[in-house]
């Protein structure tokens, strides 16, 4: 079995965004908090755009339709910021 496969408890329960951080609550009780600066599209989004998120990817992802941003719990757990150049696309 691949250790990188998502586990059921790693599904998104809730998302909280401040001016500095994105925090994702998982069903297994963990909360992942990362700097919002890692994701330029969200950093430069309005509070209304940041608040408009949806659970995606069978529960393992988050999608912000207003800024076309997608994050996965696997990427967040691995500490993966957005690829360079993502700010240009925003």
Buried (B, 14 or more C-beta within 10 A) or exposed (E): EEEEEBEEEBBBBEBEBEEEEBBBBBBEEEEBEBEBEBBBBBBEBEEEBBEBBEBBBEBBBBBBEBBEBBBBBBBBBEEEEBEEEBEEEB
